[in-house]
Amino acid sequence: MRNNLKVERAKRNLTQAALAERAQVSRQTINAIELGKYVPSTLLALRLSAIFERSVNELFELEAGDWD
């Protein structure tokens, strides 16, 4: 799964730590999501969507291998 968190953070001048605090998770969780090592829960994806005022589909995108 691809995500646009890093791009959205940069647009808003947010650090991983600042985003993590707003999303109520650790900085390491944000880092892992951005690196594609962690798939967020539905709740976290919705929180991030609200923070960035973007739909979940704008933040996260399925890739071909995600259907296997």
CHARMM internal coordinates of N, CA and C (Angstrom, degrees):
IC EDIT
DIST 1 N 1 CA 1.4438
DIST 1 CA 1 C 1.5211
ANGL 1 N 1 CA 1 C 108.41
DIST 1 C 2 N 1.2973
ANGL 1 CA 1 C 2 N 115.66
DIHE 1 N 1 CA 1 C 2 N 131.27
DIST 2 N 2 CA 1.4618
ANGL 1 C 2 N 2 CA 122.11
DIHE 1 CA 1 C 2 N 2 CA 175.32
DIST 2 CA 2 C 1.5164
ANGL 2 N 2 CA 2 C 109.59
DIHE 1 C 2 N 2 CA 2 C -90.21
DIST 2 C 3 N 1.3412
ANGL 2 CA 2 C 3 N 115.08
DIHE 2 N 2 CA 2 C 3 N 154.97
DIST 3 N 3 CA 1.4641
ANGL 2 C 3 N 3 CA 118.14
DIHE 2 CA 2 C 3 N 3 CA 174.27
DIST 3 CA 3 C 1.5174
ANGL 3 N 3 CA 3 C 109.74
DIHE 2 C 3 N 3 CA 3 C -144.12
DIST 3 C 4 N 1.3143
ANGL 3 CA 3 C 4 N 114.86
DIHE 3 N 3 CA 3 C 4 N 160.19
DIST 4 N 4 CA 1.4647
ANGL 3 C 4 N 4 CA 122.36
DIHE 3 CA 3 C 4 N 4 CA -178.53
DIST 4 CA 4 C 1.5231
ANGL 4 N 4 CA 4 C 111.83
DIHE 3 C 4 N 4 CA 4 C -113.73
DIST 4 C 5 N 1.3138
ANGL 4 CA 4 C 5 N 117.29
DIHE 4 N 4 CA 4 C 5 N 24.03
DIST 5 N 5 CA 1.4670
ANGL 4 C 5 N 5 CA 119.36
DIHE 4 CA 4 C 5 N 5 CA -176.13
DIST 5 CA 5 C 1.5195
ANGL 5 N 5 CA 5 C 112.57
DIHE 4 C 5 N 5 CA 5 C -61.01
DIST 5 C 6 N 1.3227
ANGL 5 CA 5 C 6 N 116.70
DIHE 5 N 5 CA 5 C 6 N -44.45
DIST 6 N 6 CA 1.4585
ANGL 5 C 6 N 6 CA 119.95
DIHE 5 CA 5 C 6 N 6 CA -177.50
DIST 6 CA 6 C 1.5271
ANGL 6 N 6 CA 6 C 111.00
DIHE 5 C 6 N 6 CA 6 C -60.89
DIST 6 C 7 N 1.3190
ANGL 6 CA 6 C 7 N 116.60
DIHE 6 N 6 CA 6 C 7 N -41.85
DIST 7 N 7 CA 1.4683
ANGL 6 C 7 N 7 CA 121.78
DIHE 6 CA 6 C 7 N 7 CA 178.83
DIST 7 CA 7 C 1.5223
ANGL 7 N 7 CA 7 C 110.27
DIHE 6 C 7 N 7 CA 7 C -64.37
DIST 7 C 8 N 1.3267
ANGL 7 CA 7 C 8 N 116.89
DIHE 7 N 7 CA 7 C 8 N -46.79
DIST 8 N 8 CA 1.4617
ANGL 7 C 8 N 8 CA 120.91
DIHE 7 CA 7 C 8 N 8 CA -179.40
DIST 8 CA 8 C 1.5339
ANGL 8 N 8 CA 8 C 110.93
DIHE 7 C 8 N 8 CA 8 C -64.81
DIST 8 C 9 N 1.3295
ANGL 8 CA 8 C 9 N 116.78
DIHE 8 N 8 CA 8 C 9 N -37.95
DIST 9 N 9 CA 1.4731
ANGL 8 C 9 N 9 CA 120.14
DIHE 8 CA 8 C 9 N 9 CA 176.77
DIST 9 CA 9 C 1.5187
ANGL 9 N 9 CA 9 C 110.54
DIHE 8 C 9 N 9 CA 9 C -62.25
DIST 9 C 10 N 1.3387
ANGL 9 CA 9 C 10 N 116.09
DIHE 9 N 9 CA 9 C 10 N -44.60
DIST 10 N 10 CA 1.4639
ANGL 9 C 10 N 10 CA 121.10
DIHE 9 CA 9 C 10 N 10 CA -178.99
DIST 10 CA 10 C 1.5235
ANGL 10 N 10 CA 10 C 111.42
DIHE 9 C 10 N 10 CA 10 C -62.60
DIST 10 C 11 N 1.3146
ANGL 10 CA 10 C 11 N 116.79
DIHE 10 N 10 CA 10 C 11 N -40.40
DIST 11 N 11 CA 1.4718
ANGL 10 C 11 N 11 CA 120.70
DIHE 10 CA 10 C 11 N 11 CA 178.70
DIST 11 CA 11 C 1.5207
ANGL 11 N 11 CA 11 C 111.62
DIHE 10 C 11 N 11 CA 11 C -58.92
DIST 11 C 12 N 1.3337
ANGL 11 CA 11 C 12 N 116.02
DIHE 11 N 11 CA 11 C 12 N -30.12
DIST 12 N 12 CA 1.4724
ANGL 11 C 12 N 12 CA 121.12
DIHE 11 CA 11 C 12 N 12 CA -175.86
DIST 12 CA 12 C 1.5280
ANGL 12 N 12 CA 12 C 112.87
DIHE 11 C 12 N 12 CA 12 C -106.86
DIST 12 C 13 N 1.3327
ANGL 12 CA 12 C 13 N 116.24
DIHE 12 N 12 CA 12 C 13 N 7.75
DIST 13 N 13 CA 1.4650
ANGL 12 C 13 N 13 CA 120.82
DIHE 12 CA 12 C 13 N 13 CA -179.04
DIST 13 CA 13 C 1.5230
ANGL 13 N 13 CA 13 C 112.78
DIHE 12 C 13 N 13 CA 13 C 54.69
DIST 13 C 14 N 1.3186
ANGL 13 CA 13 C 14 N 116.38
DIHE 13 N 13 CA 13 C 14 N 40.25
DIST 14 N 14 CA 1.4668
ANGL 13 C 14 N 14 CA 121.44
DIHE 13 CA 13 C 14 N 14 CA 179.11
DIST 14 CA 14 C 1.5231
ANGL 14 N 14 CA 14 C 110.04
DIHE 13 C 14 N 14 CA 14 C -99.41
DIST 14 C 15 N 1.3034
ANGL 14 CA 14 C 15 N 116.75
DIHE 14 N 14 CA 14 C 15 N 135.07
DIST 15 N 15 CA 1.4651
ANGL 14 C 15 N 15 CA 120.08
DIHE 14 CA 14 C 15 N 15 CA 171.63
DIST 15 CA 15 C 1.5237
ANGL 15 N 15 CA 15 C 108.43
DIHE 14 C 15 N 15 CA 15 C -80.70
DIST 15 C 16 N 1.3221
ANGL 15 CA 15 C 16 N 115.53
DIHE 15 N 15 CA 15 C 16 N 165.87
DIST 16 N 16 CA 1.4649
ANGL 15 C 16 N 16 CA 118.80
DIHE 15 CA 15 C 16 N 16 CA 174.66
DIST 16 CA 16 C 1.5227
ANGL 16 N 16 CA 16 C 109.77
DIHE 15 C 16 N 16 CA 16 C -60.16
DIST 16 C 17 N 1.3139
ANGL 16 CA 16 C 17 N 116.76
DIHE 16 N 16 CA 16 C 17 N -39.76
DIST 17 N 17 CA 1.4704
ANGL 16 C 17 N 17 CA 120.75
DIHE 16 CA 16 C 17 N 17 CA -179.30
DIST 17 CA 17 C 1.5239
ANGL 17 N 17 CA 17 C 111.55
DIHE 16 C 17 N 17 CA 17 C -63.71
DIST 17 C 18 N 1.3239
ANGL 17 CA 17 C 18 N 116.68
DIHE 17 N 17 CA 17 C 18 N -41.92
DIST 18 N 18 CA 1.4718
ANGL 17 C 18 N 18 CA 120.11
DIHE 17 CA 17 C 18 N 18 CA -179.81
DIST 18 CA 18 C 1.5281
ANGL 18 N 18 CA 18 C 110.82
DIHE 17 C 18 N 18 CA 18 C -66.60
DIST 18 C 19 N 1.3364
ANGL 18 CA 18 C 19 N 116.40
DIHE 18 N 18 CA 18 C 19 N -42.07
DIST 19 N 19 CA 1.4665
ANGL 18 C 19 N 19 CA 119.78
DIHE 18 CA 18 C 19 N 19 CA 177.62
DIST 19 CA 19 C 1.5188
ANGL 19 N 19 CA 19 C 110.36
DIHE 18 C 19 N 19 CA 19 C -64.61
DIST 19 C 20 N 1.3123
ANGL 19 CA 19 C 20 N 116.28
DIHE 19 N 19 CA 19 C 20 N -42.82
DIST 20 N 20 CA 1.4670
ANGL 19 C 20 N 20 CA 120.74
DIHE 19 CA 19 C 20 N 20 CA 179.67
DIST 20 CA 20 C 1.5259
ANGL 20 N 20 CA 20 C 110.97
DIHE 19 C 20 N 20 CA 20 C -58.83
DIST 20 C 21 N 1.3184
ANGL 20 CA 20 C 21 N 116.52
DIHE 20 N 20 CA 20 C 21 N -42.70
DIST 21 N 21 CA 1.4666
ANGL 20 C 21 N 21 CA 120.08
DIHE 20 CA 20 C 21 N 21 CA 179.42
DIST 21 CA 21 C 1.5243
ANGL 21 N 21 CA 21 C 110.82
DIHE 20 C 21 N 21 CA 21 C -62.68
DIST 21 C 22 N 1.3319
ANGL 21 CA 21 C 22 N 116.63
DIHE 21 N 21 CA 21 C 22 N -44.57
DIST 22 N 22 CA 1.4701
ANGL 21 C 22 N 22 CA 120.22
DIHE 21 CA 21 C 22 N 22 CA -179.98
DIST 22 CA 22 C 1.5283
ANGL 22 N 22 CA 22 C 111.49
DIHE 21 C 22 N 22 CA 22 C -65.99
DIST 22 C 23 N 1.3425
ANGL 22 CA 22 C 23 N 116.74
DIHE 22 N 22 CA 22 C 23 N -34.61
DIST 23 N 23 CA 1.4699
ANGL 22 C 23 N 23 CA 121.21
DIHE 22 CA 22 C 23 N 23 CA -178.67
DIST 23 CA 23 C 1.5248
ANGL 23 N 23 CA 23 C 112.75
DIHE 22 C 23 N 23 CA 23 C -87.52
DIST 23 C 24 N 1.3280
ANGL 23 CA 23 C 24 N 116.72
DIHE 23 N 23 CA 23 C 24 N -5.06
DIST 24 N 24 CA 1.4670
ANGL 23 C 24 N 24 CA 123.38
DIHE 23 CA 23 C 24 N 24 CA 178.85
DIST 24 CA 24 C 1.5298
ANGL 24 N 24 CA 24 C 112.39
DIHE 23 C 24 N 24 CA 24 C 63.87
DIST 24 C 25 N 1.3366
ANGL 24 CA 24 C 25 N 114.78
DIHE 24 N 24 CA 24 C 25 N 43.22
DIST 25 N 25 CA 1.4618
ANGL 24 C 25 N 25 CA 121.64
DIHE 24 CA 24 C 25 N 25 CA 174.95
DIST 25 CA 25 C 1.5292
ANGL 25 N 25 CA 25 C 107.81
DIHE 24 C 25 N 25 CA 25 C -135.25
DIST 25 C 26 N 1.3242
ANGL 25 CA 25 C 26 N 117.00
DIHE 25 N 25 CA 25 C 26 N 177.85
DIST 26 N 26 CA 1.4641
ANGL 25 C 26 N 26 CA 120.36
DIHE 25 CA 25 C 26 N 26 CA 178.14
DIST 26 CA 26 C 1.5312
ANGL 26 N 26 CA 26 C 110.76
DIHE 25 C 26 N 26 CA 26 C -82.69
DIST 26 C 27 N 1.3108
ANGL 26 CA 26 C 27 N 115.38
DIHE 26 N 26 CA 26 C 27 N 159.30
DIST 27 N 27 CA 1.4619
ANGL 26 C 27 N 27 CA 120.71
DIHE 26 CA 26 C 27 N 27 CA 175.48
DIST 27 CA 27 C 1.5205
ANGL 27 N 27 CA 27 C 109.62
DIHE 26 C 27 N 27 CA 27 C -61.16
DIST 27 C 28 N 1.3283
ANGL 27 CA 27 C 28 N 116.45
DIHE 27 N 27 CA 27 C 28 N -35.90
DIST 28 N 28 CA 1.4526
ANGL 27 C 28 N 28 CA 121.20
DIHE 27 CA 27 C 28 N 28 CA 179.58
DIST 28 CA 28 C 1.5292
ANGL 28 N 28 CA 28 C 111.55
DIHE 27 C 28 N 28 CA 28 C -62.19
DIST 28 C 29 N 1.3268
ANGL 28 CA 28 C 29 N 116.76
DIHE 28 N 28 CA 28 C 29 N -34.45
DIST 29 N 29 CA 1.4665
ANGL 28 C 29 N 29 CA 120.59
DIHE 28 CA 28 C 29 N 29 CA 177.78
DIST 29 CA 29 C 1.5238
ANGL 29 N 29 CA 29 C 110.07
DIHE 28 C 29 N 29 CA 29 C -65.33
DIST 29 C 30 N 1.3223
ANGL 29 CA 29 C 30 N 117.03
DIHE 29 N 29 CA 29 C 30 N -45.11
DIST 30 N 30 CA 1.4673
ANGL 29 C 30 N 30 CA 120.78
DIHE 29 CA 29 C 30 N 30 CA 178.24
DIST 30 CA 30 C 1.5213
ANGL 30 N 30 CA 30 C 109.88
DIHE 29 C 30 N 30 CA 30 C -61.25
DIST 30 C 31 N 1.3241
ANGL 30 CA 30 C 31 N 116.69
DIHE 30 N 30 CA 30 C 31 N -44.65
DIST 31 N 31 CA 1.4532
ANGL 30 C 31 N 31 CA 121.55
DIHE 30 CA 30 C 31 N 31 CA 178.97
DIST 31 CA 31 C 1.5298
ANGL 31 N 31 CA 31 C 111.03
DIHE 30 C 31 N 31 CA 31 C -59.48
DIST 31 C 32 N 1.3219
ANGL 31 CA 31 C 32 N 117.14
DIHE 31 N 31 CA 31 C 32 N -45.73
DIST 32 N 32 CA 1.4642
ANGL 31 C 32 N 32 CA 121.77
DIHE 31 CA 31 C 32 N 32 CA -179.50
DIST 32 CA 32 C 1.5317
ANGL 32 N 32 CA 32 C 111.30
DIHE 31 C 32 N 32 CA 32 C -63.77
DIST 32 C 33 N 1.3218
ANGL 32 CA 32 C 33 N 117.35
DIHE 32 N 32 CA 32 C 33 N -38.78
DIST 33 N 33 CA 1.4705
ANGL 32 C 33 N 33 CA 120.53
DIHE 32 CA 32 C 33 N 33 CA 177.52
DIST 33 CA 33 C 1.5217
ANGL 33 N 33 CA 33 C 109.26
DIHE 32 C 33 N 33 CA 33 C -63.99
DIST 33 C 34 N 1.3330
ANGL 33 CA 33 C 34 N 116.77
DIHE 33 N 33 CA 33 C 34 N -48.70
DIST 34 N 34 CA 1.4605
ANGL 33 C 34 N 34 CA 120.61
DIHE 33 CA 33 C 34 N 34 CA -178.66
DIST 34 CA 34 C 1.5232
ANGL 34 N 34 CA 34 C 112.13
DIHE 33 C 34 N 34 CA 34 C -59.89
DIST 34 C 35 N 1.3188
ANGL 34 CA 34 C 35 N 117.36
DIHE 34 N 34 CA 34 C 35 N -34.59
DIST 35 N 35 CA 1.4607
ANGL 34 C 35 N 35 CA 121.59
DIHE 34 CA 34 C 35 N 35 CA 179.83
DIST 35 CA 35 C 1.5285
ANGL 35 N 35 CA 35 C 113.11
DIHE 34 C 35 N 35 CA 35 C -82.62
DIST 35 C 36 N 1.3265
ANGL 35 CA 35 C 36 N 116.98
DIHE 35 N 35 CA 35 C 36 N -3.50
DIST 36 N 36 CA 1.4568
ANGL 35 C 36 N 36 CA 121.26
DIHE 35 CA 35 C 36 N 36 CA -179.90
DIST 36 CA 36 C 1.5144
ANGL 36 N 36 CA 36 C 113.98
DIHE 35 C 36 N 36 CA 36 C 76.38
DIST 36 C 37 N 1.3269
ANGL 36 CA 36 C 37 N 116.13
DIHE 36 N 36 CA 36 C 37 N 18.48
DIST 37 N 37 CA 1.4639
ANGL 36 C 37 N 37 CA 120.84
DIHE 36 CA 36 C 37 N 37 CA -179.42
DIST 37 CA 37 C 1.5234
ANGL 37 N 37 CA 37 C 112.86
DIHE 36 C 37 N 37 CA 37 C -94.10
DIST 37 C 38 N 1.3248
ANGL 37 CA 37 C 38 N 116.81
DIHE 37 N 37 CA 37 C 38 N -9.77
DIST 38 N 38 CA 1.4621
ANGL 37 C 38 N 38 CA 121.16
DIHE 37 CA 37 C 38 N 38 CA -176.51
DIST 38 CA 38 C 1.5196
ANGL 38 N 38 CA 38 C 108.50
DIHE 37 C 38 N 38 CA 38 C -142.26
DIST 38 C 39 N 1.3074
ANGL 38 CA 38 C 39 N 116.15
DIHE 38 N 38 CA 38 C 39 N 131.44
DIST 39 N 39 CA 1.4654
ANGL 38 C 39 N 39 CA 121.82
DIHE 38 CA 38 C 39 N 39 CA 176.04
DIST 39 CA 39 C 1.5260
ANGL 39 N 39 CA 39 C 107.23
DIHE 38 C 39 N 39 CA 39 C -97.88
DIST 39 C 40 N 1.3231
ANGL 39 CA 39 C 40 N 117.43
DIHE 39 N 39 CA 39 C 40 N 121.02
DIST 40 N 40 CA 1.4636
ANGL 39 C 40 N 40 CA 119.33
DIHE 39 CA 39 C 40 N 40 CA -176.66
DIST 40 CA 40 C 1.5240
ANGL 40 N 40 CA 40 C 112.48
DIHE 39 C 40 N 40 CA 40 C -69.39
DIST 40 C 41 N 1.3111
ANGL 40 CA 40 C 41 N 114.40
DIHE 40 N 40 CA 40 C 41 N 154.49
DIST 41 N 41 CA 1.4673
ANGL 40 C 41 N 41 CA 119.72
DIHE 40 CA 40 C 41 N 41 CA 174.19
DIST 41 CA 41 C 1.5273
ANGL 41 N 41 CA 41 C 108.59
DIHE 40 C 41 N 41 CA 41 C -67.38
DIST 41 C 42 N 1.3012
ANGL 41 CA 41 C 42 N 115.91
DIHE 41 N 41 CA 41 C 42 N 165.72
DIST 42 N 42 CA 1.4634
ANGL 41 C 42 N 42 CA 120.61
DIHE 41 CA 41 C 42 N 42 CA 176.46
DIST 42 CA 42 C 1.5185
ANGL 42 N 42 CA 42 C 110.25
DIHE 41 C 42 N 42 CA 42 C -58.71
DIST 42 C 43 N 1.3261
ANGL 42 CA 42 C 43 N 116.66
DIHE 42 N 42 CA 42 C 43 N -42.88
DIST 43 N 43 CA 1.4604
ANGL 42 C 43 N 43 CA 120.88
DIHE 42 CA 42 C 43 N 43 CA 179.94
DIST 43 CA 43 C 1.5286
ANGL 43 N 43 CA 43 C 111.06
DIHE 42 C 43 N 43 CA 43 C -59.85
DIST 43 C 44 N 1.3179
ANGL 43 CA 43 C 44 N 117.78
DIHE 43 N 43 CA 43 C 44 N -46.68
DIST 44 N 44 CA 1.4596
ANGL 43 C 44 N 44 CA 120.98
DIHE 43 CA 43 C 44 N 44 CA -179.39
DIST 44 CA 44 C 1.5264
ANGL 44 N 44 CA 44 C 110.76
DIHE 43 C 44 N 44 CA 44 C -66.90
DIST 44 C 45 N 1.3152
ANGL 44 CA 44 C 45 N 117.72
DIHE 44 N 44 CA 44 C 45 N -40.70
DIST 45 N 45 CA 1.4659
ANGL 44 C 45 N 45 CA 120.58
DIHE 44 CA 44 C 45 N 45 CA 177.64
DIST 45 CA 45 C 1.5274
ANGL 45 N 45 CA 45 C 110.58
DIHE 44 C 45 N 45 CA 45 C -60.17
DIST 45 C 46 N 1.3243
ANGL 45 CA 45 C 46 N 116.78
DIHE 45 N 45 CA 45 C 46 N -39.79
DIST 46 N 46 CA 1.4654
ANGL 45 C 46 N 46 CA 120.53
DIHE 45 CA 45 C 46 N 46 CA 177.96
DIST 46 CA 46 C 1.5240
ANGL 46 N 46 CA 46 C 111.81
DIHE 45 C 46 N 46 CA 46 C -69.23
DIST 46 C 47 N 1.3180
ANGL 46 CA 46 C 47 N 117.35
DIHE 46 N 46 CA 46 C 47 N -37.62
DIST 47 N 47 CA 1.4779
ANGL 46 C 47 N 47 CA 120.39
DIHE 46 CA 46 C 47 N 47 CA 175.70
DIST 47 CA 47 C 1.5233
ANGL 47 N 47 CA 47 C 110.21
DIHE 46 C 47 N 47 CA 47 C -61.38
DIST 47 C 48 N 1.3338
ANGL 47 CA 47 C 48 N 116.33
DIHE 47 N 47 CA 47 C 48 N -47.18
DIST 48 N 48 CA 1.4608
ANGL 47 C 48 N 48 CA 120.29
DIHE 47 CA 47 C 48 N 48 CA -179.87
DIST 48 CA 48 C 1.5251
ANGL 48 N 48 CA 48 C 110.73
DIHE 47 C 48 N 48 CA 48 C -62.86
DIST 48 C 49 N 1.3057
ANGL 48 CA 48 C 49 N 116.24
DIHE 48 N 48 CA 48 C 49 N -38.89
DIST 49 N 49 CA 1.4549
ANGL 48 C 49 N 49 CA 121.33
DIHE 48 CA 48 C 49 N 49 CA 176.64
DIST 49 CA 49 C 1.5275
ANGL 49 N 49 CA 49 C 110.96
DIHE 48 C 49 N 49 CA 49 C -59.24
DIST 49 C 50 N 1.2993
ANGL 49 CA 49 C 50 N 116.98
DIHE 49 N 49 CA 49 C 50 N -43.76
DIST 50 N 50 CA 1.4628
ANGL 49 C 50 N 50 CA 121.32
DIHE 49 CA 49 C 50 N 50 CA 179.12
DIST 50 CA 50 C 1.5280
ANGL 50 N 50 CA 50 C 111.45
DIHE 49 C 50 N 50 CA 50 C -67.62
DIST 50 C 51 N 1.3141
ANGL 50 CA 50 C 51 N 117.03
DIHE 50 N 50 CA 50 C 51 N -41.57
DIST 51 N 51 CA 1.4680
ANGL 50 C 51 N 51 CA 121.07
DIHE 50 CA 50 C 51 N 51 CA 179.96
DIST 51 CA 51 C 1.5258
ANGL 51 N 51 CA 51 C 110.87
DIHE 50 C 51 N 51 CA 51 C -60.92
DIST 51 C 52 N 1.3299
ANGL 51 CA 51 C 52 N 116.06
DIHE 51 N 51 CA 51 C 52 N -45.13
DIST 52 N 52 CA 1.4620
ANGL 51 C 52 N 52 CA 120.21
DIHE 51 CA 51 C 52 N 52 CA -177.32
DIST 52 CA 52 C 1.5276
ANGL 52 N 52 CA 52 C 113.45
DIHE 51 C 52 N 52 CA 52 C -87.67
DIST 52 C 53 N 1.3213
ANGL 52 CA 52 C 53 N 116.92
DIHE 52 N 52 CA 52 C 53 N -5.99
DIST 53 N 53 CA 1.4658
ANGL 52 C 53 N 53 CA 122.19
DIHE 52 CA 52 C 53 N 53 CA -177.14
DIST 53 CA 53 C 1.5302
ANGL 53 N 53 CA 53 C 110.76
DIHE 52 C 53 N 53 CA 53 C 54.27
DIST 53 C 54 N 1.3221
ANGL 53 CA 53 C 54 N 114.22
DIHE 53 N 53 CA 53 C 54 N 45.62
DIST 54 N 54 CA 1.4559
ANGL 53 C 54 N 54 CA 123.57
DIHE 53 CA 53 C 54 N 54 CA 177.25
DIST 54 CA 54 C 1.5215
ANGL 54 N 54 CA 54 C 107.62
DIHE 53 C 54 N 54 CA 54 C -132.15
DIST 54 C 55 N 1.3174
ANGL 54 CA 54 C 55 N 116.67
DIHE 54 N 54 CA 54 C 55 N 153.89
DIST 55 N 55 CA 1.4613
ANGL 54 C 55 N 55 CA 118.85
DIHE 54 CA 54 C 55 N 55 CA 176.81
DIST 55 CA 55 C 1.5287
ANGL 55 N 55 CA 55 C 108.98
DIHE 54 C 55 N 55 CA 55 C -70.48
DIST 55 C 56 N 1.3185
ANGL 55 CA 55 C 56 N 115.60
DIHE 55 N 55 CA 55 C 56 N 158.54
DIST 56 N 56 CA 1.4618
ANGL 55 C 56 N 56 CA 120.29
DIHE 55 CA 55 C 56 N 56 CA 176.98
DIST 56 CA 56 C 1.5237
ANGL 56 N 56 CA 56 C 109.26
DIHE 55 C 56 N 56 CA 56 C -57.63
DIST 56 C 57 N 1.3317
ANGL 56 CA 56 C 57 N 117.23
DIHE 56 N 56 CA 56 C 57 N -39.20
DIST 57 N 57 CA 1.4629
ANGL 56 C 57 N 57 CA 121.04
DIHE 56 CA 56 C 57 N 57 CA -179.68
DIST 57 CA 57 C 1.5240
ANGL 57 N 57 CA 57 C 112.58
DIHE 56 C 57 N 57 CA 57 C -66.16
DIST 57 C 58 N 1.3178
ANGL 57 CA 57 C 58 N 118.09
DIHE 57 N 57 CA 57 C 58 N -24.52
DIST 58 N 58 CA 1.4585
ANGL 57 C 58 N 58 CA 120.65
DIHE 57 CA 57 C 58 N 58 CA 176.01
DIST 58 CA 58 C 1.5280
ANGL 58 N 58 CA 58 C 111.28
DIHE 57 C 58 N 58 CA 58 C -77.23
DIST 58 C 59 N 1.3225
ANGL 58 CA 58 C 59 N 116.90
DIHE 58 N 58 CA 58 C 59 N -26.55
DIST 59 N 59 CA 1.4610
ANGL 58 C 59 N 59 CA 121.26
DIHE 58 CA 58 C 59 N 59 CA -179.30
DIST 59 CA 59 C 1.5222
ANGL 59 N 59 CA 59 C 112.80
DIHE 58 C 59 N 59 CA 59 C -90.20
DIST 59 C 60 N 1.3233
ANGL 59 CA 59 C 60 N 116.68
DIHE 59 N 59 CA 59 C 60 N -34.57
DIST 60 N 60 CA 1.4629
ANGL 59 C 60 N 60 CA 121.75
DIHE 59 CA 59 C 60 N 60 CA -174.85
DIST 60 CA 60 C 1.5204
ANGL 60 N 60 CA 60 C 109.90
DIHE 59 C 60 N 60 CA 60 C -127.14
DIST 60 C 61 N 1.3371
ANGL 60 CA 60 C 61 N 115.25
DIHE 60 N 60 CA 60 C 61 N 138.50
DIST 61 N 61 CA 1.4597
ANGL 60 C 61 N 61 CA 120.57
DIHE 60 CA 60 C 61 N 61 CA -177.80
DIST 61 CA 61 C 1.5239
ANGL 61 N 61 CA 61 C 109.80
DIHE 60 C 61 N 61 CA 61 C -134.88
DIST 61 C 62 N 1.3153
ANGL 61 CA 61 C 62 N 115.70
DIHE 61 N 61 CA 61 C 62 N 129.69
DIST 62 N 62 CA 1.4648
ANGL 61 C 62 N 62 CA 120.16
DIHE 61 CA 61 C 62 N 62 CA 176.51
DIST 62 CA 62 C 1.5197
ANGL 62 N 62 CA 62 C 110.08
DIHE 61 C 62 N 62 CA 62 C -70.45
DIST 62 C 63 N 1.3257
ANGL 62 CA 62 C 63 N 115.44
DIHE 62 N 62 CA 62 C 63 N 145.41
DIST 63 N 63 CA 1.4679
ANGL 62 C 63 N 63 CA 121.49
DIHE 62 CA 62 C 63 N 63 CA 174.93
DIST 63 CA 63 C 1.5182
ANGL 63 N 63 CA 63 C 107.67
DIHE 62 C 63 N 63 CA 63 C -110.08
DIST 63 C 64 N 1.3163
ANGL 63 CA 63 C 64 N 116.32
DIHE 63 N 63 CA 63 C 64 N 165.92
DIST 64 N 64 CA 1.4686
ANGL 63 C 64 N 64 CA 122.03
DIHE 63 CA 63 C 64 N 64 CA -176.28
DIST 64 CA 64 C 1.5425
ANGL 64 N 64 CA 64 C 111.43
DIHE 63 C 64 N 64 CA 64 C -52.62
DIST 64 C 65 N 1.3065
ANGL 64 CA 64 C 65 N 118.72
DIHE 64 N 64 CA 64 C 65 N -44.34
DIST 65 N 65 CA 1.4460
ANGL 64 C 65 N 65 CA 122.80
DIHE 64 CA 64 C 65 N 65 CA -177.44
DIST 65 CA 65 C 1.5248
ANGL 65 N 65 CA 65 C 114.11
DIHE 64 C 65 N 65 CA 65 C -68.09
DIST 65 C 66 N 1.3379
ANGL 65 CA 65 C 66 N 116.87
DIHE 65 N 65 CA 65 C 66 N -14.09
DIST 66 N 66 CA 1.4698
ANGL 65 C 66 N 66 CA 119.96
DIHE 65 CA 65 C 66 N 66 CA -179.24
DIST 66 CA 66 C 1.5236
ANGL 66 N 66 CA 66 C 111.80
DIHE 65 C 66 N 66 CA 66 C -74.25
DIST 66 C 67 N 1.3102
ANGL 66 CA 66 C 67 N 117.88
DIHE 66 N 66 CA 66 C 67 N -10.86
DIST 67 N 67 CA 1.4670
ANGL 66 C 67 N 67 CA 121.80
DIHE 66 CA 66 C 67 N 67 CA -179.32
DIST 67 CA 67 C 1.5115
ANGL 67 N 67 CA 67 C 111.98
DIHE 66 C 67 N 67 CA 67 C -91.43
DIST 67 C 68 N 1.3242
ANGL 67 CA 67 C 68 N 117.74
DIHE 67 N 67 CA 67 C 68 N -8.33
DIST 68 N 68 CA 1.4844
ANGL 67 C 68 N 68 CA 121.24
DIHE 67 CA 67 C 68 N 68 CA -178.11
DIST 68 CA 68 C 1.5036
ANGL 68 N 68 CA 68 C 111.91
DIHE 67 C 68 N 68 CA 68 C -80.98
END
COOR INIT
IC SEED 1 N 1 CA 1 C
IC BUILD
